[in-house]
Each structure stands twice: as structure tokens, then as C-alpha cells.
Amino acid sequence: MQINDLIKGNQKFREASFPKFEGNLKELVKHGQKPDILFVGCSDSRVTPDLMLDTEPGDMFVLRNVGNFVPPYAISDDYHGSSAAIEYAVSVLNVKHIIICGHSHCGACKSLYMDIGDSPDLIHVKKWLELGKRAKEYTLLAIQDKNDKENLYRTTERISIVHQLENLLTFPDIERKIKAGELQIHGWYYQIENGTIEYYDGDACCFKPLDEQKI
């Protein structure tokens, strides 16, 4: 994929796809966006929220970052890009659902088991990966065969989703809205190799096929 391909792609979009959404987009421009869903996904180029969920413009407020991690709520004079997006979706857009969507073959989760060194070029990546530390620790306690790398990584990916859900609950407005029945949070696991999605069943403490989820 080259830049020229993207230029041609935009031309194709304007000619073939945009007319289908033009009326909807004009309404969204006139009245503003009102998505019911905040989708927190990984920046991985193989994860395509609009394609895998068949959504249209205006359906979801999307936050993507390395590892679909959620930093715990913190009050500090710093730049909190992911937290700012979450706060905006919850407290301004008043979304009704938050989805934390992890995925198979996640580079961030795999990197938790690697030494990326102290290069200044990766200083922010190294700090960010600390948000996956608890998932790694829990995984190492939960599985017996540490040499089965595929099972190690797949387990870490799923457990990380659960820990990111827990981090969501540290945001005061999220906790308040959940208690008031105004907001629901969901943990999903997308399998790149076959397109299926699993959801986390908190009562059973396991992931199940998304088709079985009852809302």
C-alpha cells in the first residue's frame, strides 16, 4: 500500500461510497454526533472496527492505542490522550456502552515478555506497556506450561481485556453511571484469523461466543 493508493482510494470513496452516507453525514454535521458506543481497540492495522462490526459513520466513538490499554484514572498535570477520549465519550457524548476489544496476535501483549531495552526512541512504549504488567503476572500464575508460547500469548490477550475493564471502573463518572444503570461495559476478544469475536462473561469468568451475549 502506497500513498498513491490512498489518494486513489479517497477518489473511489467519494464516487462510490460517500453518496450512500451523504445524507446521514449531513445530519451528523448539522446536529452533532450522538454515538451510543465507545469502542476501545488496538492500533494494530489488522483490526478494522467498521468492517468487522458493519458499522456506519456516527455509530461508534473510536479510541485506538497500543494494546487497547486503559490507564487507571489519575489526576496529574500531564497529557492523558486515552483518558481524555474516555472522559469525553462518557461525560460529554453520554455513550451507553463501552467495549474494550482486544485481539489475537497482539504485538503489545507479546512485547510484555520481551526486553525492549532503554532506547530513548521507545521510552513511551516501554512506559505504556506497564499497563499490561498485571495481565502478564496473572497469566504466569494461571498457566502451567510456560514454554507453550502461543497459549501464553493468547491467554495474556484475554486476561488483559479483563484488567482494562477493571481500570475503566477507576473513572468516577463511569462507576457512577454503571451503578445508575446508565452505562454498560463489555470485554471483547477479536480473532484476526477467522473474524469471530468472543465476549467476557463476568459471572462465569470466561470468554464465550459473542452470539451468545445477552444485553
Backbone as numpy.savetxt, mean C-alpha at the origin, in Angstrom:
# Nx Ny Nz CAx CAy CAz Cx Cy Cz
10.91 0.07 -22.33 10.06 1.26 -22.33 10.95 2.51 -22.33
10.77 3.38 -23.31 11.53 4.60 -23.43 10.60 5.81 -23.27
11.19 6.99 -23.11 10.40 8.21 -22.97 9.50 8.42 -24.18
10.01 8.11 -25.35 9.20 8.26 -26.56 7.96 7.38 -26.51
8.09 6.21 -25.87 6.93 5.31 -25.73 5.87 5.96 -24.84
6.32 6.68 -23.83 5.37 7.35 -22.94 4.67 8.50 -23.66
5.41 9.20 -24.50 4.82 10.30 -25.27 3.73 9.75 -26.20
4.05 8.65 -26.86 3.07 8.01 -27.74 1.90 7.47 -26.93
2.21 6.98 -25.74 1.17 6.44 -24.88 0.17 7.50 -24.47
0.67 8.71 -24.17 -0.24 9.79 -23.81 -1.13 10.19 -24.98
-0.54 10.18 -26.17 -1.34 10.49 -27.36 -2.45 9.46 -27.53
-2.10 8.18 -27.34 -3.09 7.12 -27.45 -4.17 7.26 -26.38
-3.76 7.64 -25.16 -4.70 7.84 -24.08 -5.69 8.96 -24.42
-5.18 10.08 -24.91 -6.04 11.21 -25.24 -7.04 10.86 -26.34
-6.60 10.03 -27.28 -7.46 9.71 -28.42 -8.43 8.58 -28.12
-7.98 7.56 -27.39 -8.79 6.35 -27.22 -9.46 6.23 -25.86
-8.72 6.53 -24.78 -9.24 6.28 -23.44 -9.86 7.50 -22.77
-9.25 8.66 -22.93 -9.74 9.85 -22.24 -11.20 10.16 -22.52
-11.66 10.03 -23.78 -13.08 10.33 -24.04 -14.05 9.53 -23.17
-13.64 8.32 -22.76 -14.50 7.49 -21.93 -14.68 8.08 -20.53
-13.65 8.80 -20.06 -13.67 9.33 -18.70 -13.87 10.84 -18.65
-13.98 11.46 -19.81 -13.98 12.93 -19.86 -15.10 13.53 -19.01
-16.31 13.00 -19.14 -17.43 13.53 -18.37 -17.21 13.39 -16.89
-16.74 12.23 -16.47 -16.47 11.96 -15.06 -15.38 12.89 -14.52
-14.32 13.07 -15.32 -13.22 13.92 -14.88 -13.64 15.38 -14.76
-14.50 15.83 -15.66 -14.98 17.21 -15.57 -15.81 17.41 -14.30
-16.58 16.41 -13.94 -17.34 16.48 -12.69 -16.41 16.52 -11.48
-15.34 15.72 -11.55 -14.37 15.68 -10.46 -13.62 17.00 -10.34
-13.37 17.63 -11.47 -12.71 18.93 -11.45 -13.66 19.99 -10.88
-14.90 19.93 -11.28 -15.89 20.93 -10.85 -16.23 20.80 -9.37
-16.42 19.58 -8.91 -16.89 19.36 -7.55 -15.82 18.84 -6.60
-14.65 18.49 -7.13 -13.57 17.97 -6.29 -13.64 16.46 -6.15
-12.53 15.88 -5.75 -12.48 14.43 -5.58 -13.15 14.01 -4.29
-13.80 12.86 -4.33 -14.45 12.31 -3.14 -14.27 10.79 -3.08
-13.01 10.35 -3.09 -12.78 8.90 -3.04 -13.18 8.32 -1.70
-13.70 7.12 -1.72 -14.05 6.43 -0.47 -12.91 5.57 0.04
-11.86 5.42 -0.79 -10.81 4.45 -0.48 -9.43 5.10 -0.53
-8.64 4.85 0.49 -7.21 5.15 0.47 -6.49 3.84 0.22
-5.75 3.77 -0.87 -5.00 2.57 -1.23 -3.52 2.83 -0.97
-2.94 2.08 -0.03 -1.52 2.21 0.28 -0.81 1.01 -0.33
-0.05 1.26 -1.37 0.62 0.18 -2.07 2.11 0.44 -2.23
2.80 -0.54 -2.76 4.24 -0.45 -2.96 4.54 0.29 -4.27
5.69 0.92 -4.32 6.12 1.62 -5.53 6.58 0.66 -6.62
6.66 -0.61 -6.33 7.09 -1.63 -7.29 6.36 -1.43 -8.63
7.13 -1.41 -9.71 6.55 -1.14 -11.03 5.60 -2.23 -11.51
5.65 -3.40 -10.86 4.78 -4.51 -11.26 3.42 -4.46 -10.57
3.27 -3.56 -9.62 2.01 -3.40 -8.91 1.22 -2.27 -9.57
0.05 -2.59 -10.10 -0.73 -1.64 -10.90 -2.15 -1.55 -10.34
-2.38 -0.70 -9.33 -3.68 -0.66 -8.64 -4.89 -0.51 -9.57
-4.84 0.43 -10.51 -6.00 0.66 -11.38 -6.30 -0.55 -12.25
-5.25 -1.23 -12.70 -5.46 -2.41 -13.55 -5.97 -3.58 -12.74
-5.34 -3.86 -11.61 -5.68 -5.08 -10.87 -7.00 -4.97 -10.13
-7.51 -3.73 -9.96 -8.79 -3.54 -9.28 -9.86 -2.96 -10.20
-9.50 -2.71 -11.45 -10.45 -2.21 -12.44 -11.15 -0.95 -11.96
-10.36 0.02 -11.47 -10.92 1.26 -10.97 -10.81 2.37 -12.01
-11.55 3.45 -11.77 -11.56 4.59 -12.66 -11.06 5.83 -11.93
-10.76 6.90 -12.65 -10.32 8.14 -12.00 -11.32 8.60 -10.94
-10.80 8.95 -9.77 -11.66 9.40 -8.69 -12.06 8.33 -7.71
-11.82 7.06 -8.04 -12.25 5.97 -7.16 -11.38 5.83 -5.92
-10.06 6.00 -6.09 -9.14 5.75 -4.98 -8.13 6.88 -4.84
-7.82 7.21 -3.60 -6.69 8.09 -3.29 -5.51 7.15 -3.05
-4.46 7.27 -3.84 -3.40 6.27 -3.84 -2.10 6.82 -3.25
-1.57 6.09 -2.29 -0.25 6.37 -1.71 0.65 5.19 -2.02
1.78 5.46 -2.65 2.73 4.39 -2.94 4.09 4.77 -2.38
4.73 3.81 -1.75 6.08 4.02 -1.25 6.82 2.69 -1.23
8.06 2.71 -0.84 8.87 1.49 -0.79 8.32 0.55 0.28
7.84 -0.61 -0.14 7.40 -1.62 0.81 5.99 -1.47 1.33
5.22 -0.49 0.80 3.88 -0.19 1.34 3.92 -0.11 2.87
4.93 0.61 3.38 5.10 0.77 4.82 4.30 1.98 5.32
3.88 1.89 6.58 3.19 2.99 7.24 4.00 3.39 8.47
4.55 4.59 8.49 5.28 5.01 9.68 4.32 5.29 10.82
4.69 4.95 12.06 3.81 5.26 13.19 3.61 6.77 13.30
2.48 7.16 13.85 2.18 8.57 14.05 3.26 9.21 14.92
3.75 10.36 14.49 4.79 11.05 15.25 4.64 12.55 15.07
4.85 13.27 16.14 4.82 14.73 16.08 6.26 15.23 16.08
6.72 15.72 14.96 8.07 16.24 14.86 8.16 17.21 13.70
9.12 18.09 13.75 9.31 19.09 12.71 10.17 18.48 11.61
9.55 17.61 10.82 10.28 16.90 9.76 9.34 16.72 8.59
9.84 16.10 7.53 9.00 15.84 6.36 8.41 14.44 6.48
7.10 14.35 6.52 6.41 13.08 6.68 5.47 12.88 5.50
6.03 12.53 4.36 5.23 12.43 3.14 4.12 11.40 3.21
4.44 10.19 3.64 3.43 9.14 3.71 2.38 9.46 4.76
2.82 9.96 5.91 1.88 10.30 6.98 0.97 11.45 6.55
1.52 12.40 5.81 0.72 13.53 5.33 -0.39 13.04 4.39
-0.05 12.09 3.52 -1.05 11.55 2.59 -2.15 10.81 3.34
-1.75 10.06 4.37 -2.74 9.33 5.17 -3.65 10.30 5.91
-3.07 11.31 6.53 -3.86 12.29 7.26 -4.84 13.02 6.33
-4.36 13.38 5.15 -5.21 14.11 4.20 -6.40 13.24 3.78
-6.11 11.97 3.47 -7.17 11.06 3.03 -8.22 10.86 4.13
-7.76 10.72 5.36 -8.66 10.40 6.47 -9.39 11.64 6.99
-8.65 12.72 7.20 -9.22 13.88 7.89 -9.77 14.96 6.97
-9.38 14.95 5.69 -9.89 15.94 4.74 -10.85 15.28 3.74
-10.41 14.19 3.13 -11.25 13.51 2.14 -12.28 12.60 2.79
-12.04 12.26 4.05 -12.98 11.40 4.81 -13.25 10.06 4.12
-12.16 9.40 3.74 -12.32 8.08 3.13 -12.97 7.13 4.12
-13.62 6.12 3.59 -14.32 5.15 4.42 -13.52 3.86 4.63
-12.54 3.65 3.76 -11.73 2.42 3.83 -10.27 2.76 3.57
-9.39 2.08 4.29 -7.95 2.14 4.00 -7.48 0.73 3.71
-6.83 0.56 2.58 -6.28 -0.74 2.19 -4.76 -0.66 2.22
-4.14 -1.52 3.02 -2.69 -1.70 2.94 -2.46 -2.91 2.05
-1.91 -2.69 0.88 -1.75 -3.78 -0.09 -0.28 -4.11 -0.30
0.15 -5.22 0.29 1.48 -5.73 0.04 1.45 -6.64 -1.17
2.60 -7.20 -1.51 2.63 -8.05 -2.71 3.77 -9.05 -2.64
3.68 -10.06 -3.48 4.73 -11.07 -3.57 5.97 -10.50 -4.24
7.11 -11.11 -3.94 8.40 -10.72 -4.53 8.72 -9.25 -4.27
8.44 -8.83 -3.03 8.67 -7.44 -2.63 10.16 -7.22 -2.34
10.75 -6.29 -3.06 12.16 -6.00 -2.86 12.46 -5.43 -1.50
11.54 -4.64 -0.96 11.77 -4.04 0.36 11.84 -5.12 1.44
10.90 -6.07 1.39 10.90 -7.13 2.40 12.13 -8.03 2.27
12.54 -8.28 1.04 13.74 -9.08 0.82 14.97 -8.35 1.34
14.99 -7.03 1.18 16.14 -6.23 1.61 16.32 -6.23 3.12
15.26 -6.59 3.85 15.38 -6.66 5.30 16.41 -7.69 5.74
16.69 -8.63 4.86 17.64 -9.71 5.18 19.01 -9.47 4.54
19.24 -8.27 4.05 20.50 -7.94 3.40 21.16 -6.76 4.10
22.45 -6.68 3.96 23.21 -5.55 4.50 23.43 -4.56 3.36
22.72 -3.45 3.41 22.86 -2.47 2.33 23.96 -1.46 2.61
24.67 -1.67 3.72 25.82 -0.83 4.02 25.45 0.56 4.51
26.43 1.44 4.49 26.25 2.80 5.00 26.46 3.86 3.93
26.20 3.50 2.69 26.37 4.45 1.61 25.44 5.65 1.79
25.98 6.88 1.65 25.11 8.06 1.75 24.05 8.10 0.66
24.26 7.33 -0.41 23.28 7.28 -1.50 22.03 6.51 -1.11
22.12 5.70 -0.04 20.97 4.89 0.39 20.59 5.17 1.85
20.98 6.32 2.35 20.75 6.62 3.76 19.26 6.67 4.11
18.44 7.19 3.20 17.02 7.26 3.47 16.34 5.90 3.30
16.84 5.10 2.37 16.32 3.75 2.19 16.58 2.92 3.44
17.80 3.01 3.95 18.16 2.23 5.14 17.28 2.60 6.32
17.04 3.87 6.52 16.19 4.33 7.62 14.75 3.85 7.41
14.25 3.96 6.18 12.87 3.58 5.86 12.63 2.10 6.12
13.62 1.27 5.81 13.47 -0.17 5.98 13.32 -0.58 7.45
13.63 0.32 8.36 13.43 0.02 9.77 11.95 -0.23 10.07
11.08 0.27 9.21 9.65 0.05 9.40 9.25 -1.40 9.15
10.16 -2.19 8.59 9.89 -3.61 8.38 10.58 -4.49 9.40
11.28 -3.88 10.35 12.07 -4.64 11.31 11.22 -5.60 12.15
10.08 -5.13 12.62 9.23 -6.00 13.47 8.72 -7.20 12.68
8.39 -6.98 11.40 7.91 -8.08 10.57 9.00 -9.13 10.40
10.23 -8.69 10.21 11.35 -9.62 10.08 11.55 -10.41 11.37
11.53 -9.72 12.49 11.74 -10.39 13.78 10.65 -11.42 14.05
9.43 -11.06 13.76 8.31 -11.98 13.99 8.42 -13.19 13.07
8.79 -12.95 11.81 8.93 -14.04 10.85 9.99 -15.04 11.29
11.12 -14.54 11.75 12.22 -15.41 12.17 11.82 -16.27 13.37
10.89 -15.76 14.19 10.39 -16.55 15.30 9.33 -17.55 14.86
8.62 -17.21 13.79 7.46 -18.01 13.38 7.80 -19.20 12.51
8.86 -19.10 11.71 9.17 -20.20 10.79 10.40 -20.97 11.28
10.41 -22.27 11.00 11.48 -23.13 11.47 12.66 -23.19 10.50
12.36 -23.34 9.21 13.43 -23.49 8.23 13.85 -22.12 7.70
14.89 -21.56 8.29 15.36 -20.24 7.88 16.06 -20.27 6.53
16.40 -21.47 6.06 17.11 -21.59 4.77 16.16 -21.62 3.58
14.87 -21.78 3.85 13.87 -21.74 2.78 13.56 -20.27 2.50
14.37 -19.68 1.64 14.28 -18.24 1.42 12.93 -17.80 0.85
12.37 -18.57 -0.06 11.10 -18.18 -0.64 10.00 -18.11 0.42
9.94 -19.10 1.29 8.96 -19.09 2.37 9.25 -17.95 3.34
10.53 -17.70 3.58 10.94 -16.62 4.47 10.44 -15.27 3.94
10.66 -15.03 2.66 10.26 -13.74 2.07 8.75 -13.62 1.97
8.07 -14.70 1.52 6.61 -14.62 1.38 5.94 -14.41 2.75
6.47 -15.06 3.78 5.92 -14.89 5.12 6.14 -13.48 5.62
7.33 -12.96 5.39 7.65 -11.59 5.81 6.72 -10.59 5.14
6.45 -10.79 3.86 5.56 -9.88 3.12 4.18 -9.81 3.74
3.66 -10.97 4.13 2.32 -11.00 4.72 2.32 -10.43 6.13
3.31 -10.81 6.93 3.36 -10.32 8.31 3.57 -8.81 8.33
4.33 -8.30 7.40 4.55 -6.86 7.33 3.24 -6.10 7.16
2.33 -6.65 6.36 1.03 -6.00 6.15 0.31 -5.84 7.49
0.35 -6.88 8.31 -0.32 -6.83 9.61 0.29 -5.74 10.49
1.62 -5.63 10.47 2.27 -4.61 11.29 1.99 -3.20 10.78
1.84 -3.06 9.47 1.50 -1.73 8.94 0.07 -1.35 9.35
-0.82 -2.33 9.42 -2.17 -2.06 9.92 -2.11 -1.56 11.37
-1.25 -2.17 12.15 -1.09 -1.74 13.55 -0.57 -0.31 13.62
0.34 0.04 12.71 0.86 1.41 12.68 -0.23 2.41 12.32
-1.16 2.01 11.48 -2.27 2.90 11.14 -3.04 3.31 12.40
-3.18 2.39 13.32 -3.96 2.63 14.53 -3.31 3.63 15.48
-2.05 4.00 15.20 -1.40 5.01 16.04 -1.82 6.42 15.65
-2.50 6.58 14.49 -2.99 7.88 14.07 -4.29 8.18 14.83
-4.34 9.25 15.59 -5.51 9.53 16.45 -6.84 9.55 15.69
-6.88 10.20 14.52 -8.16 10.30 13.81 -8.58 8.95 13.23
-7.62 8.12 12.88 -7.95 6.78 12.39 -8.56 5.96 13.52
-7.92 5.98 14.66 -8.44 5.22 15.81 -9.84 5.71 16.18
-10.02 7.03 16.18 -11.32 7.58 16.54 -12.40 7.17 15.56
-12.09 7.25 14.26 -13.10 6.95 13.25 -13.43 5.45 13.20
-12.46 4.61 13.48 -12.72 3.18 13.53 -13.68 2.87 14.68
-13.42 3.46 15.84 -14.27 3.24 17.01 -15.69 3.76 16.76
-15.79 4.82 15.95 -17.10 5.41 15.67 -17.81 4.71 14.52
-17.16 3.72 13.92 -17.76 3.00 12.81 -17.75 3.78 11.51
-16.87 4.78 11.41 -16.80 5.62 10.22 -15.70 5.20 9.26
-14.86 4.25 9.67 -13.69 3.87 8.87 -13.37 2.40 9.10
-12.98 1.72 8.04 -12.50 0.35 8.13 -11.11 0.25 7.50
-10.26 -0.59 8.06 -8.94 -0.80 7.49 -8.81 -2.26 7.05
-8.07 -2.47 5.98 -7.96 -3.79 5.36 -6.51 -4.09 4.99
-6.11 -5.33 5.18 -4.80 -5.78 4.76 -4.92 -6.75 3.59
-4.35 -6.40 2.45 -4.43 -7.23 1.26 -3.04 -7.65 0.81
-2.99 -8.83 0.19 -1.72 -9.36 -0.33 -1.92 -9.75 -1.79
-1.25 -9.04 -2.67 -1.38 -9.23 -4.12 -0.26 -10.14 -4.63
-0.64 -11.19 -5.35 0.35 -12.10 -5.92 0.59 -11.72 -7.39
1.75 -11.16 -7.64 2.09 -10.66 -8.97 2.00 -11.75 -10.02
2.39 -12.97 -9.65 2.51 -14.05 -10.63 1.19 -14.58 -11.15
0.09 -14.34 -10.42 -1.20 -14.85 -10.91 -2.36 -13.85 -10.78
-2.10 -12.66 -10.23 -3.12 -11.62 -10.17 -4.11 -11.75 -9.05
-3.99 -12.78 -8.21 -4.96 -12.96 -7.12 -4.61 -12.09 -5.91
-5.62 -11.85 -5.09 -5.44 -11.06 -3.88 -5.99 -11.83 -2.69
-5.27 -11.79 -1.59 -5.73 -12.36 -0.34 -6.01 -11.22 0.64
-6.91 -11.44 1.59 -7.16 -10.43 2.62 -6.82 -11.01 3.98
-6.48 -10.13 4.90 -6.14 -10.58 6.25 -7.39 -10.65 7.10
-7.68 -11.84 7.60 -8.80 -12.07 8.50 -8.26 -11.95 9.93
-8.58 -10.83 10.57 -8.06 -10.59 11.90 -8.55 -11.56 12.95
-9.76 -12.06 12.78 -10.30 -13.01 13.75 -9.58 -14.35 13.66
-9.28 -14.77 12.43 -8.60 -16.05 12.23 -7.08 -15.90 12.20
-6.61 -14.67 12.15 -5.17 -14.37 12.10 -4.48 -15.06 10.92
-5.11 -14.98 9.76 -4.52 -15.56 8.56 -5.06 -14.85 7.33
-4.42 -15.11 6.20 -4.86 -14.53 4.94 -5.75 -15.52 4.19
-6.82 -14.98 3.60 -7.79 -15.79 2.87 -8.06 -15.17 1.50
-8.63 -15.93 0.55 -8.96 -15.37 -0.76 -9.87 -14.16 -0.64
-9.57 -13.12 -1.40 -10.33 -11.87 -1.32 -11.80 -12.07 -1.61
-12.11 -13.02 -2.48 -13.53 -13.29 -2.83 -14.35 -13.67 -1.62
-13.70 -14.12 -0.55 -14.41 -14.56 0.65 -14.61 -13.45 1.67
-14.04 -12.27 1.39 -14.17 -11.19 2.37 -15.57 -10.64 2.42
-16.08 -10.48 3.63 -17.40 -9.93 3.84 -17.25 -8.54 4.45
-17.88 -7.55 3.83 -17.78 -6.17 4.32 -19.13 -5.77 4.94
